Amino acid sequence: MVEELIIIPSIIIGAVIGLYELIVIHRDENFRGSHWFSHGLHAGIFAIIFTFASMNVDYVLSLINLPEDSIFASAIVFRAAVGLLAVIKVHAASAVVRTTVGSSRGLKQTWVHSFIVGALIVAAPYVYPLIQPIFPENLQ
């Protein structure tokens, strides 16, 4: 049974996580250029998608149609898998971008920042009840 979807808050929280990603990619980047911004937008969109999945586990699981006895049918395991997928995606995307100015390191983000992004995505549904009062009634 799918409960009510949390759409607007998951988009807002995901955008905040994406903004954090943009800030740390700018901090981790080793050249002056525009790749960090395009990577940040890319990461922000995926942060919103991952956060939506983490905050709406029942709905996403109903779309996937997993057997009820599957280990991924558990909300916490599913959120952990989404967080791990986000960590891998964030780190891999930052490693792909290369620079032609001085170094071949590119935008390779630190693992710590990648894990923080994943942890924020996993924690979003648990933090939301605490910050829900700041959202206007029509956006909850």
Backbone as JSON Lines, residues from 0, in Angstrom:
{"i":0,"aa":"M","n":[0.84,-1.18,0.0],"ca":[0.0,0.0,0.0],"c":[0.89,1.25,0.0]}
{"i":1,"aa":"V","n":[0.68,2.11,-0.96],"ca":[1.49,3.32,-1.1],"c":[0.84,4.45,-0.31]}
{"i":2,"aa":"E","n":[1.61,5.06,0.57],"ca":[1.12,6.21,1.31],"c":[1.21,7.44,0.43]}
{"i":3,"aa":"E","n":[0.84,8.58,0.99],"ca":[0.88,9.83,0.25],"c":[2.32,10.17,-0.16]}
{"i":4,"aa":"L","n":[2.49,10.6,-1.39],"ca":[3.81,10.94,-1.9],"c":[4.3,12.26,-1.29]}
{"i":5,"aa":"I","n":[5.58,12.32,-1.03],"ca":[6.23,13.54,-0.55],"c":[7.0,14.08,-1.75]}
{"i":6,"aa":"I","n":[6.38,14.99,-2.49],"ca":[6.97,15.43,-3.75],"c":[7.76,16.73,-3.58]}
{"i":7,"aa":"I","n":[7.09,17.81,-3.24],"ca":[7.75,19.13,-3.16],"c":[8.87,19.12,-2.12]}
{"i":8,"aa":"P","n":[8.63,18.6,-0.9],"ca":[9.74,18.57,0.06],"c":[10.93,17.75,-0.41]}
{"i":9,"aa":"S","n":[10.68,16.64,-1.11],"ca":[11.81,15.84,-1.6],"c":[12.58,16.59,-2.68]}
{"i":10,"aa":"I","n":[11.89,17.38,-3.48],"ca":[12.58,18.19,-4.49],"c":[13.41,19.28,-3.82]}
{"i":11,"aa":"I","n":[12.84,19.94,-2.81],"ca":[13.55,21.01,-2.12],"c":[14.77,20.46,-1.37]}
{"i":12,"aa":"I","n":[14.57,19.38,-0.63],"ca":[15.68,18.78,0.12],"c":[16.74,18.25,-0.84]}
{"i":13,"aa":"G","n":[16.31,17.62,-1.93],"ca":[17.26,17.15,-2.94],"c":[18.04,18.3,-3.57]}
{"i":14,"aa":"A","n":[17.36,19.43,-3.79],"ca":[18.05,20.6,-4.35],"c":[19.08,21.15,-3.37]}
{"i":15,"aa":"V","n":[18.76,21.12,-2.09],"ca":[19.72,21.57,-1.07],"c":[20.93,20.64,-1.05]}
{"i":16,"aa":"I","n":[20.69,19.34,-1.13],"ca":[21.8,18.38,-1.19],"c":[22.61,18.61,-2.46]}
{"i":17,"aa":"G","n":[21.93,18.88,-3.58],"ca":[22.62,19.2,-4.83],"c":[23.44,20.47,-4.72]}
{"i":18,"aa":"L","n":[22.92,21.46,-3.98],"ca":[23.67,22.7,-3.76],"c":[24.93,22.41,-2.94]}
{"i":19,"aa":"Y","n":[24.8,21.57,-1.92],"ca":[25.98,21.16,-1.15],"c":[27.0,20.49,-2.07]}
{"i":20,"aa":"E","n":[26.51,19.63,-2.95],"ca":[27.39,18.96,-3.92],"c":[28.09,19.98,-4.81]}
{"i":21,"aa":"L","n":[27.36,20.98,-5.25],"ca":[27.96,22.04,-6.07],"c":[29.04,22.79,-5.3]}
{"i":22,"aa":"I","n":[28.79,23.05,-4.03],"ca":[29.77,23.77,-3.2],"c":[31.02,22.93,-3.01]}
{"i":23,"aa":"V","n":[30.87,21.65,-2.69],"ca":[32.07,20.83,-2.45],"c":[32.81,20.5,-3.74]}
{"i":24,"aa":"I","n":[32.1,20.4,-4.88],"ca":[32.82,20.15,-6.12],"c":[33.62,21.4,-6.49]}
{"i":25,"aa":"H","n":[33.08,22.57,-6.18],"ca":[33.85,23.79,-6.43],"c":[35.07,23.85,-5.51]}
{"i":26,"aa":"R","n":[34.92,23.39,-4.29],"ca":[36.04,23.37,-3.35],"c":[37.1,22.34,-3.77]}
{"i":27,"aa":"D","n":[36.64,21.19,-4.27],"ca":[37.55,20.11,-4.64],"c":[38.18,20.3,-6.01]}
{"i":28,"aa":"E","n":[37.58,21.14,-6.84],"ca":[38.1,21.28,-8.2],"c":[39.48,21.94,-8.18]}
{"i":29,"aa":"N","n":[40.3,21.55,-9.15],"ca":[41.69,22.02,-9.17],"c":[41.99,22.89,-10.39]}
{"i":30,"aa":"F","n":[40.98,23.5,-10.96],"ca":[41.22,24.39,-12.09],"c":[40.13,25.45,-12.14]}
{"i":31,"aa":"R","n":[40.41,26.5,-12.89],"ca":[39.42,27.56,-13.07],"c":[38.71,27.3,-14.4]}
{"i":32,"aa":"G","n":[37.49,26.9,-14.32],"ca":[36.74,26.6,-15.53],"c":[35.28,26.42,-15.2]}
{"i":33,"aa":"S","n":[34.53,25.98,-16.16],"ca":[33.09,25.87,-15.97],"c":[32.63,24.43,-15.78]}
{"i":34,"aa":"H","n":[33.54,23.46,-15.82],"ca":[33.12,22.07,-15.68],"c":[32.48,21.8,-14.33]}
{"i":35,"aa":"W","n":[32.95,22.47,-13.28],"ca":[32.39,22.22,-11.96],"c":[30.92,22.6,-11.92]}
{"i":36,"aa":"F","n":[30.51,23.65,-12.66],"ca":[29.13,24.08,-12.64],"c":[28.23,23.08,-13.37]}
{"i":37,"aa":"S","n":[28.65,22.63,-14.54],"ca":[27.84,21.65,-15.27],"c":[27.77,20.34,-14.5]}
{"i":38,"aa":"H","n":[28.88,19.95,-13.85],"ca":[28.85,18.76,-13.01],"c":[27.9,18.97,-11.83]}
{"i":39,"aa":"G","n":[27.93,20.17,-11.26],"ca":[27.06,20.47,-10.13],"c":[25.59,20.39,-10.5]}
{"i":40,"aa":"L","n":[25.22,20.89,-11.67],"ca":[23.83,20.77,-12.13],"c":[23.45,19.32,-12.35]}
{"i":41,"aa":"H","n":[24.37,18.57,-12.95],"ca":[24.15,17.15,-13.17],"c":[23.96,16.43,-11.85]}
{"i":42,"aa":"A","n":[24.82,16.73,-10.89],"ca":[24.73,16.09,-9.58],"c":[23.46,16.52,-8.85]}
{"i":43,"aa":"G","n":[23.05,17.77,-9.03],"ca":[21.85,18.26,-8.38],"c":[20.6,17.55,-8.86]}
{"i":44,"aa":"I","n":[20.51,17.3,-10.14],"ca":[19.35,16.59,-10.69],"c":[19.3,15.18,-10.12]}
{"i":45,"aa":"F","n":[20.45,14.51,-10.09],"ca":[20.46,13.16,-9.53],"c":[20.23,13.17,-8.02]}
{"i":46,"aa":"A","n":[20.68,14.2,-7.32],"ca":[20.41,14.31,-5.88],"c":[18.91,14.39,-5.64]}
{"i":47,"aa":"I","n":[18.19,15.12,-6.48],"ca":[16.74,15.22,-6.35],"c":[16.1,13.86,-6.61]}
{"i":48,"aa":"I","n":[16.55,13.16,-7.64],"ca":[15.99,11.84,-7.95],"c":[16.25,10.85,-6.81]}
{"i":49,"aa":"F","n":[17.49,10.81,-6.32],"ca":[17.82,9.9,-5.23],"c":[17.06,10.26,-3.95]}
{"i":50,"aa":"T","n":[16.91,11.54,-3.66],"ca":[16.18,11.97,-2.47],"c":[14.7,11.62,-2.59]}
{"i":51,"aa":"F","n":[14.14,11.8,-3.78],"ca":[12.74,11.41,-3.99],"c":[12.57,9.91,-3.72]}
{"i":52,"aa":"A","n":[13.49,9.1,-4.22],"ca":[13.41,7.66,-4.01],"c":[13.54,7.32,-2.53]}
{"i":53,"aa":"S","n":[14.43,8.0,-1.83],"ca":[14.65,7.74,-0.41],"c":[13.45,8.16,0.44]}
{"i":54,"aa":"M","n":[12.79,9.24,0.06],"ca":[11.66,9.74,0.85],"c":[10.33,9.09,0.48]}
{"i":55,"aa":"N","n":[10.28,8.4,-0.65],"ca":[9.05,7.75,-1.11],"c":[9.31,6.27,-1.4]}
{"i":56,"aa":"V","n":[9.85,5.58,-0.42],"ca":[10.26,4.19,-0.6],"c":[9.1,3.3,-1.03]}
{"i":57,"aa":"D","n":[7.96,3.42,-0.38],"ca":[6.82,2.56,-0.72],"c":[6.41,2.72,-2.18]}
{"i":58,"aa":"Y","n":[6.36,3.96,-2.64],"ca":[5.97,4.21,-4.02],"c":[7.0,3.62,-4.99]}
{"i":59,"aa":"V","n":[8.27,3.87,-4.73],"ca":[9.32,3.37,-5.63],"c":[9.34,1.84,-5.63]}
{"i":60,"aa":"L","n":[9.18,1.24,-4.45],"ca":[9.15,-0.23,-4.39],"c":[7.94,-0.79,-5.13]}
{"i":61,"aa":"S","n":[6.81,-0.06,-5.11],"ca":[5.63,-0.53,-5.86],"c":[5.89,-0.48,-7.36]}
{"i":62,"aa":"L","n":[6.71,0.47,-7.8],"ca":[7.06,0.55,-9.22],"c":[8.01,-0.57,-9.64]}
{"i":63,"aa":"I","n":[8.92,-0.9,-8.73],"ca":[9.91,-1.94,-9.03],"c":[9.29,-3.32,-8.94]}
{"i":64,"aa":"N","n":[8.3,-3.48,-8.08],"ca":[7.58,-4.74,-7.92],"c":[8.49,-5.87,-7.45]}
{"i":65,"aa":"L","n":[9.22,-5.6,-6.37],"ca":[10.07,-6.63,-5.76],"c":[9.23,-7.61,-4.96]}
{"i":66,"aa":"P","n":[9.69,-8.86,-4.85],"ca":[8.98,-9.79,-3.95],"c":[9.05,-9.28,-2.51]}
{"i":67,"aa":"E","n":[8.0,-9.53,-1.73],"ca":[7.96,-9.02,-0.36],"c":[9.04,-9.6,0.53]}
{"i":68,"aa":"D","n":[9.57,-10.77,0.19],"ca":[10.62,-11.37,1.02],"c":[12.02,-10.97,0.56]}
{"i":69,"aa":"S","n":[12.11,-10.07,-0.42],"ca":[13.41,-9.57,-0.88],"c":[14.04,-8.69,0.19]}
{"i":70,"aa":"I","n":[15.34,-8.75,0.3],"ca":[16.04,-7.93,1.28],"c":[15.87,-6.44,0.97]}
{"i":71,"aa":"F","n":[15.7,-6.1,-0.29],"ca":[15.54,-4.69,-0.68],"c":[14.12,-4.18,-0.46]}
{"i":72,"aa":"A","n":[13.19,-5.05,-0.05],"ca":[11.83,-4.61,0.27],"c":[11.78,-3.9,1.61]}
{"i":73,"aa":"S","n":[12.83,-4.01,2.39],"ca":[12.92,-3.28,3.66],"c":[13.29,-1.82,3.36]}
{"i":74,"aa":"A","n":[12.59,-0.89,4.01],"ca":[12.8,0.53,3.74],"c":[14.24,0.95,4.03]}
{"i":75,"aa":"I","n":[14.79,0.52,5.15],"ca":[16.14,0.95,5.53],"c":[17.19,0.37,4.57]}
{"i":76,"aa":"V","n":[17.0,-0.87,4.16],"ca":[17.94,-1.48,3.22],"c":[17.84,-0.79,1.86]}
{"i":77,"aa":"F","n":[16.61,-0.49,1.45],"ca":[16.43,0.19,0.17],"c":[17.08,1.58,0.21]}
{"i":78,"aa":"R","n":[16.87,2.31,1.32],"ca":[17.49,3.64,1.44],"c":[19.01,3.54,1.46]}
{"i":79,"aa":"A","n":[19.54,2.54,2.14],"ca":[20.99,2.35,2.16],"c":[21.51,2.05,0.75]}
{"i":80,"aa":"A","n":[20.76,1.24,0.0],"ca":[21.16,0.93,-1.38],"c":[21.11,2.19,-2.25]}
{"i":81,"aa":"V","n":[20.09,3.02,-2.08],"ca":[19.99,4.27,-2.83],"c":[21.16,5.18,-2.45]}
{"i":82,"aa":"G","n":[21.48,5.26,-1.16],"ca":[22.62,6.07,-0.71],"c":[23.93,5.58,-1.28]}
{"i":83,"aa":"L","n":[24.13,4.28,-1.29],"ca":[25.37,3.71,-1.85],"c":[25.44,3.97,-3.35]}
{"i":84,"aa":"L","n":[24.33,3.82,-4.01],"ca":[24.28,4.12,-5.45],"c":[24.62,5.59,-5.69]}
{"i":85,"aa":"A","n":[24.11,6.47,-4.83],"ca":[24.41,7.9,-4.96],"c":[25.89,8.16,-4.74]}
{"i":86,"aa":"V","n":[26.5,7.52,-3.75],"ca":[27.94,7.68,-3.49],"c":[28.75,7.27,-4.72]}
{"i":87,"aa":"I","n":[28.43,6.12,-5.26],"ca":[29.16,5.61,-6.43],"c":[28.95,6.55,-7.62]}
{"i":88,"aa":"K","n":[27.72,6.99,-7.84],"ca":[27.42,7.87,-8.96],"c":[28.13,9.22,-8.82]}
{"i":89,"aa":"V","n":[28.08,9.81,-7.62],"ca":[28.72,11.1,-7.39],"c":[30.22,11.01,-7.61]}
{"i":90,"aa":"H","n":[30.84,9.99,-7.05],"ca":[32.29,9.86,-7.17],"c":[32.71,9.51,-8.6]}
{"i":91,"aa":"A","n":[31.95,8.63,-9.24],"ca":[32.29,8.26,-10.61],"c":[32.12,9.43,-11.57]}
{"i":92,"aa":"A","n":[31.04,10.19,-11.4],"ca":[30.82,11.35,-12.28],"c":[31.91,12.39,-12.11]}
{"i":93,"aa":"S","n":[32.38,12.58,-10.88],"ca":[33.43,13.57,-10.66],"c":[34.77,13.08,-11.19]}
{"i":94,"aa":"A","n":[34.98,11.77,-11.22],"ca":[36.24,11.23,-11.7],"c":[36.34,11.26,-13.22]}
{"i":95,"aa":"V","n":[35.19,11.29,-13.89],"ca":[35.19,11.24,-15.35],"c":[35.65,12.56,-15.96]}
{"i":96,"aa":"V","n":[35.28,13.66,-15.31],"ca":[35.6,14.98,-15.85],"c":[37.1,15.21,-15.75]}
{"i":97,"aa":"R","n":[37.7,15.55,-16.84],"ca":[39.14,15.81,-16.88],"c":[39.39,17.25,-17.29]}
{"i":98,"aa":"T","n":[40.49,17.76,-16.87],"ca":[40.84,19.13,-17.23],"c":[42.06,19.13,-18.14]}
{"i":99,"aa":"T","n":[42.14,20.12,-18.96],"ca":[43.31,20.26,-19.82],"c":[44.28,21.29,-19.26]}
{"i":100,"aa":"V","n":[43.95,21.87,-18.13],"ca":[44.78,22.91,-17.54],"c":[45.63,22.32,-16.43]}
{"i":101,"aa":"G","n":[46.84,21.97,-16.71],"ca":[47.81,21.63,-15.68],"c":[47.78,20.24,-15.1]}
{"i":102,"aa":"S","n":[46.63,19.63,-14.93],"ca":[46.58,18.37,-14.22],"c":[45.57,17.45,-14.88]}
{"i":103,"aa":"S","n":[45.75,16.16,-14.73],"ca":[44.76,15.22,-15.26],"c":[43.87,14.71,-14.14]}
{"i":104,"aa":"R","n":[43.94,15.34,-12.97],"ca":[43.12,14.91,-11.84],"c":[41.64,15.19,-12.09]}
{"i":105,"aa":"G","n":[41.34,16.23,-12.83],"ca":[39.95,16.57,-13.1],"c":[39.26,17.04,-11.85]}
{"i":106,"aa":"L","n":[37.97,16.73,-11.73],"ca":[37.19,17.18,-10.59],"c":[37.09,16.12,-9.51]}
{"i":107,"aa":"K","n":[37.89,15.11,-9.55],"ca":[37.76,13.97,-8.66],"c":[37.46,14.42,-7.24]}
{"i":108,"aa":"Q","n":[36.29,14.12,-6.82],"ca":[35.82,14.53,-5.51],"c":[36.37,13.57,-4.45]}
{"i":109,"aa":"T","n":[36.55,14.08,-3.24],"ca":[37.04,13.22,-2.17],"c":[35.95,12.23,-1.8]}
{"i":110,"aa":"W","n":[36.37,11.07,-1.33],"ca":[35.42,10.04,-0.9],"c":[34.58,10.54,0.26]}
{"i":111,"aa":"V","n":[35.16,11.35,1.13],"ca":[34.41,11.87,2.27],"c":[33.2,12.66,1.79]}
{"i":112,"aa":"H","n":[33.41,13.55,0.82],"ca":[32.29,14.34,0.31],"c":[31.26,13.46,-0.38]}
{"i":113,"aa":"S","n":[31.71,12.44,-1.08],"ca":[30.78,11.53,-1.74],"c":[29.92,10.79,-0.71]}
{"i":114,"aa":"F","n":[30.55,10.34,0.38],"ca":[29.8,9.63,1.43],"c":[28.87,10.58,2.18]}
{"i":115,"aa":"I","n":[29.25,11.83,2.36],"ca":[28.37,12.8,3.01],"c":[27.11,13.0,2.17]}
{"i":116,"aa":"V","n":[27.27,13.11,0.87],"ca":[26.11,13.27,-0.01],"c":[25.2,12.05,0.11]}
{"i":117,"aa":"G","n":[25.77,10.85,0.07],"ca":[24.98,9.63,0.23],"c":[24.28,9.57,1.58]}
{"i":118,"aa":"A","n":[24.98,9.96,2.63],"ca":[24.38,9.95,3.98],"c":[23.24,10.95,4.09]}
{"i":119,"aa":"L","n":[23.4,12.11,3.47],"ca":[22.33,13.11,3.47],"c":[21.08,12.59,2.77]}
{"i":120,"aa":"I","n":[21.28,11.89,1.68],"ca":[20.15,11.32,0.94],"c":[19.45,10.26,1.77]}
{"i":121,"aa":"V","n":[20.22,9.41,2.45],"ca":[19.63,8.37,3.31],"c":[18.92,9.01,4.5]}
{"i":122,"aa":"A","n":[19.49,10.08,5.06],"ca":[18.93,10.71,6.25],"c":[17.73,11.6,5.96]}
{"i":123,"aa":"A","n":[17.52,11.99,4.72],"ca":[16.45,12.95,4.37],"c":[15.08,12.56,4.91]}
{"i":124,"aa":"P","n":[14.62,11.31,4.77],"ca":[13.28,11.0,5.28],"c":[13.2,11.03,6.81]}
{"i":125,"aa":"Y","n":[14.32,10.87,7.47],"ca":[14.33,10.9,8.93],"c":[14.44,12.33,9.46]}
{"i":126,"aa":"V","n":[15.02,13.21,8.68],"ca":[15.15,14.62,9.07],"c":[13.88,15.39,8.7]}
{"i":127,"aa":"Y","n":[13.19,14.95,7.68],"ca":[12.02,15.68,7.19],"c":[10.97,15.95,8.27]}
{"i":128,"aa":"P","n":[10.6,14.99,9.13],"ca":[9.61,15.32,10.16],"c":[10.07,16.45,11.1]}
{"i":129,"aa":"L","n":[11.37,16.6,11.27],"ca":[11.89,17.66,12.12],"c":[11.8,19.04,11.45]}
{"i":130,"aa":"I","n":[11.96,19.07,10.14],"ca":[11.94,20.34,9.42],"c":[10.61,20.59,8.71]}
{"i":131,"aa":"Q","n":[9.68,19.66,8.8],"ca":[8.39,19.8,8.13],"c":[7.65,21.08,8.52]}
{"i":132,"aa":"P","n":[7.73,21.54,9.78],"ca":[7.02,22.79,10.12],"c":[7.49,24.03,9.36]}
{"i":133,"aa":"I","n":[8.69,24.02,8.8],"ca":[9.14,25.2,8.07],"c":[8.54,25.28,6.66]}
{"i":134,"aa":"F","n":[7.98,24.17,6.18],"ca":[7.34,24.17,4.87],"c":[5.92,24.71,5.0]}
{"i":135,"aa":"P","n":[5.52,25.58,4.09],"ca":[4.13,26.05,4.12],"c":[3.16,24.86,4.0]}
{"i":136,"aa":"E","n":[1.99,25.03,4.52],"ca":[0.99,23.96,4.56],"c":[0.73,23.36,3.18]}
{"i":137,"aa":"N","n":[0.67,24.2,2.15],"ca":[0.36,23.7,0.8],"c":[1.53,23.0,0.12]}
{"i":138,"aa":"L","n":[2.72,23.02,0.73],"ca":[3.89,22.34,0.13],"c":[4.25,21.05,0.87]}
{"i":139,"aa":"Q","n":[3.48,20.68,1.85],"ca":[3.83,19.48,2.64],"c":[3.33,18.23,2.0]}
